[in-house]
Amino acid sequence: MRELLRLLRLVRPFAGQVAAATALGVATVACGIGLMGTAAFLIAAAALQPSIAELQVAIVGVRFFGIGRGIFRYLERLASHRLTLHLLGRLRVWFYEALEPLAPARTLSMRSADLLTRAVADVESLQELYIRVLAPPLVAVAVGAGTGFFIGAFHLSLAVVFLCLFTVAGIGIPAGIHVLGTRIGNRLTRTRADLAATIVDGIQGMADLLACGQGASQRHRVEELSLRLVRDRERASRVEALGTAAMTFATHASVWIVLVIAIPMVRAGFFDGVGLAVLCLVAMAAFEAVQPLPAAARHLSEQLAAGRRVFAILDARPAVEDPARPATVSGDISPPAVKVRGLEFTYPGSEEPALAGLELELPAGCRLAIVGPSGAGKSTLAHLLLRFWDPTAGEILLADRPLSDYRLDDLRRIVGVLSQHIDLFTGTVRDNLLLASPAADAAALEEAAGRAELLSTIHALPEGWDTWIGERGLELSGGQRQRLAIARVLLRDPALLVLDEPTTGLDPVTETRLMRTLRQLMEGRTTILITHRLVAMEAMDQILVLDRGRVVERGNHGQLLKLDGLYRQLYEAQQLTLS
Amino acid sequence: MQLDRRLLALVHTRRVSLFAAVGFGALGGIAVVAQAWLLAHVIARVFLGGATRTQVATPLMLLLGTIAFRALLSWAADAAAVHAAAGVKHDLRDKVFARLLERGPLAAGRERTGELVTTLTEGIEALDAYIARYLPQLALAALIPLTVAVVVLTRDLLSGVVLLLTAPLIPIFMVLIGRLADVRSRRQWLAMSRLSASFLDTIQGLTTLKVLGRSRAQVAAIRRASETFRFASMDVLRIAFLSALVLELVATLSVAVVAVEIALRLLHGRLDFEQAFFVLLLAPEFYLPLRRLGADFHAGLAGTTAAQRLFTLLEAPAPARPAIAIPMPPTPSLELEEVSYAYPGESGRGSAARPALTSVNLLIEPGEKIAIVGPSGAGKSTLARIVLRFVEPDSGRLMADDVPAKAIDPDDWRRAIAWVPQNPHLFADTVAANIRLGRPESDEKEVAAAARHALAEDFIAELSAGYDTSVGERGALLSGGQARRIALARAFLADAPLLILDEPTADLDPRLQAELDVALEDLLTGRSALIIAHRTPTVMAADRVVVLDSGRVVDVGPHDELLERCELYRRLVHSYGGGA
């Protein structure tokens, strides 16, 4: 119920449009009722052979309703789709605005689990909230009330009977179908998820499966789940068919009941035979309004589930917030010193600390490398520096002020990051660079691209700066992506540079060339390089060796090699690598 | 929408259910006519004959019975139709998945997994609309109006003619306006999916946007894109909905015309009331199946789109299996004879075929350890794929003890091989099941022993449920090093005469590496091995080293000899002398 209210709040700004679309929906059904009612009247009255003048109104009425129905239907569809599109725009903005403060602490883990993709699909499905969920009951209530009123003019008890039947059909059948369908629906969802997971395994793990001679057994598993899925689906469809059949029965049985009750009333003189014909057809046509209700009930529970999933994500508290009294940051920023004292961090949901007891002093403009085997906690330090999270204990000082004193926007202006994962956005090469600095002019872009050694690549692209990249666009190689990211960093000109495994996944030749560019990038900035590749280590002022969240060695390249510890082991293992 | 012959062939196997659905539907149509007649009869007798309720009790009871019968038929028709669809969907899914397996991991790797999974789950489900709704409705849209028209014609010629004259207008307008709207709405669908994709892009790139300090500014862009899309959509919808307008108008106006035309003749006493009322009741029923067909047409369209995709998958060529298979020799020597292979180009992207191996000759004697080295792109992985028979050589031969591989069933062939890939896949199942993949019939003790040999015992013990912890897609995440040890355990368990080992390029913790080297030595004892080597100790331990470059064998020999005579080999071994 709470979810429904929250969902309805999203529709509230469009109350006027909802009213208009609903009114048009009611008018459409009313025309249908009017058409059959006046037609029945026309024919029944004509059977009594009056003068043609007495039939004129009915003839005009039949024509009016016949044309009106089509036109109202058209207008109703336009109005409801306009509303749907408005709603979609609002939902996207709403979702984005609510998600933005949560990123990346609350969204990083979702990327892998595809939770985010799912949430975006959920948000998009909510656009149908009016058209599929709200409109049918609103129209049904209005039509029921109006028809009841009309029938009441014949005899009050008939109106009461009609309204009872209308309600049973409109609420009872959808509710019954919902109860029957929920259990099957849940099982269906589970089976579908199992099948999808098994197929994913079968495709992504196909090499492993075939090598182990297990292709046939995976096929068998898929076959079994598929059979279960189609059986479940069939059961669910049969419940839906039951709904349709029940609706058909309810509609015509209601007409029958009205007929049976009304026959003695004709005899008793409450109304004449013409009235009887009109009554039957009006009642029959009015039931059009309850036909979509079983489907609406199904959509309601789907939308509630989608809403619940989305709210569950958005209701998380942001991991970090802006300070109440932020530090002032001048326009021109000199490279800051970085100090770390007693830093400890444990990821939410994890027991082991990812970092513990970290002490560090990096003078302004110096270069620090943090190395160690994977899982040592190197990237965690980068995340804490960018304030994706706040440390569990200890603190980080940037230019002698705690990190949490800076406004997040200022912090991200000071700290530039280049990571192994480069996001490119659908758009042109130019768009993707402008993202870093929207005000940059063509000359600035050229210069940044030039220093990132990206210019020749851009000029070689089919449409140069205007080449479309990203989804459905040109795929760039790993090295090209990194250079684009470097150009972005250059455009932002950060005072503190964090390089998080910048060469992972690149071949040695590309790696060596990229490191050369990176060394230029480090000029005049405080730099922290996080890597498990011991390349260009001589250029670093300080090296910190991390192992399982703790600093095990520190010094420069020469000192560490002499130590004969983990650093030396890592270095020697790397020397044994064939290129 | 044309009727896809391949789809119809599949449907043909389930034709009994489908015919039953049409039969029930047609019977339902007859019930509708009977119901209209009974209702008209009762009202006429009460209205003009002054009958009491008792006097019309019989037709009233018949009417109720007809209504119940009609509802029952509606259920039976739907149930039969979904049963037919269920069978077709299952057959199709099974066939497509089997074909994917036959085509092998390389072909599957070229597809986008997410899209493939959606096609195989929801895509196939979309066939429901086509098989269970559109196909029966196609028959009923012909049968029911025809029945109604015949009945009306016998009662009132003029009304029958009106119905028959207006009926063709519905499909004509449907096609005309449909064509007009189709192109535009398809473009609109594209715009819509682009918009969705770019929104998802923005959301997934939120971290990057945030780091770039651009995340808040993105709201305006989202709003703008949605507005633009809305304006464009409304332009399209204004035309697209015209078809609904025309359909509705034809149907309702025809009913209105019939009503007026009947009324006028009633007025002049040329028709009696019961007949007239009967015809009035039937008129909307005449158009209903046609209008329903219009709705099901659009739903069915989604089904045929999915079907096209499925048939493309189903008809992609797969390597043939031997008609009469020769069993794999127990501890064979393997031989590659003048083997060449080129990766097929992708026509969609305009890339040409890429040669990966050229005239490679190689003999692996039983028990021999061979290391393969070469720069990236030299063809090392392709060589492993050839031996694993994930790809077939374009020319040349692969043989086991002089038996051509083509004569041996691929499953049988692969049972003689244990493969330890660089990035092994972990299945959404327990740790034990993931290890057991190596030999499904093995018991718990054997699984535990294999894990011990592969140095996986310690970290498995630390997992929340030990061997029963589920991993992969929906379970605990294992690190790359841990996944690799699981794969090693698989190999220990498989106990195959030939081992294919893809050494990891990503650096492991050097301390663990030393321990793993010992475990590997243990595994290699008494087996032939083909090792894609990335480390000096590995090549030094091999009996022979094969140096590959650009798909050709440059040299073969033991480490020491190659070091003396092969320039490329020297470069490979010494290149990491200190980095950049």
Contacts between the chains, C-beta under 8 A, distances in Angstrom:
chain1	res1	chain2	res2	distance
A	31	B	252	7.7
A	32	B	252	7.7
A	35	B	252	6.0
A	35	B	255	6.5
A	35	B	256	6.5
A	36	B	284	7.7
A	38	B	259	7.9
A	39	B	255	6.9
A	39	B	256	7.2
A	39	B	259	3.8
A	39	B	280	5.7
A	40	B	277	7.6
A	40	B	280	7.1
A	42	B	259	5.7
A	42	B	260	7.0
A	42	B	263	4.4
A	43	B	259	6.5
A	43	B	262	5.9
A	43	B	263	5.3
A	43	B	266	6.2
A	43	B	273	7.1
A	43	B	276	5.1
A	43	B	277	5.9
A	43	B	280	5.7
A	44	B	47	6.6
A	44	B	273	7.1
A	44	B	277	7.4
A	45	B	263	7.8
A	46	B	262	7.8
A	46	B	263	4.1
A	46	B	264	7.3
A	46	B	266	3.9
A	46	B	267	4.6
A	46	B	276	7.8
A	47	B	47	7.6
A	47	B	48	6.7
A	47	B	266	5.3
A	47	B	272	7.8
A	47	B	273	3.8
A	47	B	276	7.1
A	49	B	266	7.6
A	49	B	267	5.9
A	49	B	269	6.5
A	50	B	267	7.7
A	52	B	264	7.8
A	52	B	267	6.3
A	55	B	263	6.4
A	55	B	267	7.0
A	58	B	263	7.7
A	59	B	260	5.4
A	59	B	263	7.3
A	62	B	256	4.6
A	62	B	259	5.2
A	62	B	260	5.9
A	63	B	253	7.9
A	63	B	256	5.5
A	63	B	260	7.4
A	65	B	252	7.4
A	65	B	256	7.2
A	66	B	249	7.8
A	66	B	252	4.3
A	66	B	253	4.6
A	66	B	255	6.6
A	66	B	256	3.4
A	66	B	257	8.0
A	67	B	249	6.8
A	67	B	252	7.6
A	67	B	253	6.7
A	69	B	248	6.0
A	69	B	252	4.8
A	70	B	245	5.2
A	70	B	246	7.6
A	70	B	248	3.8
A	70	B	249	3.8
A	70	B	252	6.1
A	70	B	253	7.7
A	71	B	245	7.0
A	73	B	244	6.2
A	73	B	245	6.8
A	73	B	248	5.0
A	74	B	241	5.6
A	74	B	242	7.4
A	74	B	244	6.4
A	74	B	245	4.0
A	74	B	248	7.6
A	77	B	237	7.6
A	77	B	241	4.8
A	77	B	244	6.3
A	78	B	234	7.5
A	78	B	237	6.4
A	78	B	238	6.7
A	78	B	241	6.2
A	81	B	233	7.5
A	81	B	234	7.5
A	81	B	237	5.4
A	81	B	241	8.0
A	82	B	230	7.6
A	82	B	234	6.1
A	85	B	226	7.8
A	85	B	229	7.3
A	85	B	230	4.1
A	85	B	233	5.6
A	85	B	234	7.1
A	86	B	230	6.8
A	88	B	226	6.5
A	88	B	230	7.9
A	89	B	223	6.5
A	89	B	226	3.2
A	89	B	227	6.4
A	89	B	229	7.9
A	89	B	230	6.3
A	92	B	199	5.9
A	92	B	222	5.4
A	92	B	226	5.9
A	93	B	219	6.0
A	93	B	222	5.6
A	93	B	223	5.4
A	93	B	226	7.4
A	96	B	202	7.3
A	96	B	203	7.1
A	96	B	218	6.9
A	96	B	219	6.1
A	96	B	222	5.6
A	97	B	219	6.0
A	99	B	203	6.8
A	99	B	206	6.9
A	100	B	206	6.8
A	100	B	210	7.8
A	100	B	215	5.3
A	100	B	216	6.5
A	100	B	218	7.9
A	100	B	219	7.8
A	103	B	206	4.0
A	103	B	207	5.9
A	103	B	210	5.6
A	103	B	215	7.0
A	104	B	206	6.6
A	104	B	207	3.9
A	104	B	210	6.4
A	107	B	206	6.1
A	107	B	207	7.2
A	108	B	207	6.8
A	111	B	204	6.4
A	112	B	477	7.9
A	116	B	200	7.9
A	116	B	203	5.9
A	116	B	204	6.2
A	117	B	200	6.4
A	117	B	204	7.9
A	120	B	196	7.5
A	120	B	199	6.5
A	120	B	200	5.0
A	120	B	203	5.7
A	124	B	196	6.3
A	192	B	121	5.9
A	195	B	121	6.0
A	196	B	117	5.3
A	196	B	121	5.3
A	197	B	428	4.7
A	197	B	473	5.4
A	197	B	474	6.4
A	198	B	428	7.4
A	199	B	97	6.9
A	199	B	116	7.5
A	199	B	117	5.1
A	199	B	120	5.4
A	199	B	121	7.2
A	200	B	113	6.2
A	200	B	117	5.6
A	200	B	428	7.7
A	200	B	473	6.2
A	201	B	425	7.3
A	201	B	427	4.8
A	201	B	428	5.7
A	201	B	472	7.0
A	201	B	473	7.1
A	202	B	97	6.7
A	202	B	100	7.4
A	202	B	101	7.3
A	203	B	100	6.8
A	203	B	108	5.0
A	203	B	111	7.4
A	203	B	113	5.3
A	203	B	116	6.0
A	203	B	117	7.3
A	204	B	113	5.9
A	204	B	425	5.6
A	205	B	425	3.3
A	205	B	426	7.8
A	205	B	427	5.7
A	206	B	100	7.5
A	206	B	101	6.8
A	206	B	104	7.0
A	206	B	105	4.1
A	206	B	108	5.1
A	207	B	105	3.8
A	207	B	388	7.7
A	207	B	390	6.4
A	207	B	419	7.7
A	207	B	421	6.6
A	207	B	425	7.4
A	208	B	419	7.6
A	208	B	421	6.8
A	208	B	424	5.9
A	208	B	425	4.7
A	208	B	437	7.0
A	208	B	487	7.6
A	209	B	101	7.9
A	209	B	437	7.5
A	210	B	101	7.3
A	210	B	104	6.8
A	210	B	105	6.5
A	210	B	388	7.6
A	210	B	390	7.0
A	210	B	410	7.6
A	210	B	411	8.0
A	210	B	414	6.3
A	211	B	388	5.9
A	211	B	414	5.6
A	211	B	417	6.6
A	211	B	418	7.7
A	211	B	419	4.0
A	211	B	421	7.9
A	211	B	500	8.0
A	212	B	414	7.5
A	212	B	419	7.9
A	212	B	437	4.8
A	212	B	438	5.9
A	212	B	490	6.7
A	212	B	494	6.8
A	213	B	411	4.9
A	213	B	414	5.1
A	213	B	415	4.9
A	214	B	437	5.8
A	214	B	440	6.9
A	215	B	101	4.7
A	215	B	411	6.8
A	216	B	411	7.1
A	217	B	440	6.8
A	218	B	101	7.3
A	219	B	94	7.6
A	219	B	97	6.1
A	219	B	98	5.6
A	219	B	101	5.9
A	222	B	93	7.4
A	222	B	94	7.3
A	222	B	97	5.0
A	223	B	90	8.0
A	223	B	94	5.2
A	223	B	97	7.8
A	226	B	89	7.9
A	226	B	90	5.4
A	226	B	93	4.7
A	226	B	94	6.3
A	227	B	90	5.8
A	229	B	121	7.8
A	230	B	86	4.1
A	230	B	87	7.6
A	230	B	89	5.2
A	230	B	90	4.7
A	231	B	86	7.0
A	233	B	82	7.7
A	233	B	86	6.6
A	233	B	89	7.8
A	233	B	125	6.8
A	233	B	128	7.4
A	234	B	82	5.2
A	234	B	83	6.2
A	234	B	85	8.0
A	234	B	86	4.5
A	237	B	78	7.1
A	237	B	79	7.8
A	237	B	82	3.9
A	237	B	128	7.1
A	237	B	132	7.1
A	238	B	75	7.9
A	238	B	78	7.4
A	238	B	79	5.3
A	238	B	82	6.6
A	240	B	78	7.6
A	241	B	74	7.4
A	241	B	75	5.2
A	241	B	78	3.3
A	241	B	79	5.6
A	241	B	82	7.1
A	242	B	75	6.1
A	244	B	74	6.0
A	244	B	75	7.4
A	244	B	78	6.5
A	245	B	71	4.5
A	245	B	72	7.0
A	245	B	74	4.5
A	245	B	75	3.8
A	245	B	78	7.5
A	246	B	71	7.1
A	248	B	70	6.4
A	248	B	71	4.8
A	248	B	74	5.3
A	249	B	67	6.3
A	249	B	68	6.5
A	249	B	70	7.8
A	249	B	71	3.7
A	252	B	35	6.8
A	252	B	67	4.3
A	252	B	70	7.2
A	252	B	71	7.9
A	253	B	64	7.1
A	253	B	67	5.7
A	253	B	68	7.9
A	255	B	39	7.6
A	256	B	60	7.5
A	256	B	63	6.0
A	256	B	64	5.6
A	256	B	67	6.3
A	259	B	39	7.6
A	259	B	42	6.7
A	259	B	43	7.6
A	259	B	60	7.5
A	260	B	53	6.8
A	260	B	60	6.4
A	263	B	42	8.0
A	263	B	46	5.3
A	263	B	52	7.4
A	263	B	53	4.6
A	263	B	56	7.1
A	264	B	52	7.5
A	264	B	53	5.7
A	266	B	46	5.8
A	266	B	47	7.4
A	267	B	46	8.0
A	267	B	50	7.6
A	267	B	52	6.1
A	272	B	47	7.8
A	273	B	43	7.4
A	273	B	46	6.2
A	273	B	47	2.8
A	273	B	48	6.6
A	274	B	47	7.3
A	276	B	43	5.9
A	276	B	46	6.2
A	276	B	47	6.0
A	277	B	43	5.4
A	277	B	47	6.6
A	277	B	277	6.6
A	280	B	39	6.8
A	280	B	43	6.6
A	281	B	281	7.9
A	373	B	507	7.6
A	373	B	508	7.5
A	373	B	509	3.8
A	373	B	510	7.5
A	374	B	479	6.8
A	374	B	480	7.2
A	374	B	481	7.5
A	374	B	506	7.8
A	374	B	507	8.0
A	374	B	509	7.3
A	375	B	479	6.1
A	386	B	211	6.5
A	388	B	207	7.9
A	409	B	213	5.7
A	412	B	210	6.8
A	412	B	211	6.0
A	412	B	212	7.4
A	412	B	213	4.4
A	413	B	213	6.0
A	416	B	211	7.9
A	417	B	211	5.2
A	422	B	208	7.7
A	423	B	204	7.1
A	423	B	205	3.7
A	423	B	207	7.3
A	423	B	208	3.8
A	423	B	209	7.9
A	425	B	198	7.6
A	425	B	201	5.5
A	425	B	202	7.0
A	425	B	205	5.8
A	426	B	194	7.7
A	426	B	197	6.6
A	426	B	198	4.7
A	426	B	201	5.2
A	435	B	209	7.4
A	435	B	212	5.9
A	435	B	214	5.7
A	436	B	212	5.3
A	436	B	214	7.7
A	438	B	214	7.5
A	438	B	217	7.4
A	470	B	201	6.7
A	471	B	197	5.1
A	471	B	198	7.5
A	471	B	201	6.3
A	472	B	194	7.7
A	472	B	197	7.6
A	488	B	212	6.7
A	492	B	212	6.9
A	492	B	213	7.7
A	507	B	376	5.1
A	508	B	575	7.0
A	508	B	576	7.6
A	511	B	580	7.4
A	512	B	579	7.3
A	512	B	580	4.2
A	515	B	579	7.9
A	515	B	580	4.7
A	516	B	580	6.8
A	532	B	507	5.9
A	533	B	507	7.3
A	533	B	579	8.0
A	534	B	579	6.9
A	535	B	579	3.9
A	535	B	580	5.4
A	536	B	579	6.1
A	536	B	580	5.0
A	537	B	579	7.5
A	566	B	510	7.9
A	569	B	510	4.2
A	569	B	511	6.8
A	570	B	507	7.4
A	570	B	510	5.7
A	572	B	510	7.2
A	573	B	507	6.3
A	573	B	508	7.9
A	573	B	510	3.9
A	573	B	513	6.1
A	574	B	507	6.4
A	574	B	576	6.3
A	575	B	576	5.5
A	575	B	577	7.1
A	576	B	535	4.9
A	576	B	536	4.5
A	576	B	537	6.2
A	576	B	576	7.9
A	577	B	505	7.7
A	577	B	507	7.4
A	577	B	534	6.0
A	577	B	535	5.8
A	577	B	536	7.8
A	577	B	576	5.3
A	578	B	373	5.7
A	578	B	533	6.5
A	578	B	534	5.4
A	578	B	535	6.5
A	578	B	536	6.7
A	578	B	539	7.3
A	578	B	572	4.9
A	578	B	573	6.3
A	578	B	575	7.6
A	578	B	576	7.7
A	579	B	375	6.9
A	579	B	571	7.9
A	579	B	572	6.0
A	579	B	575	4.1
A	579	B	576	6.1
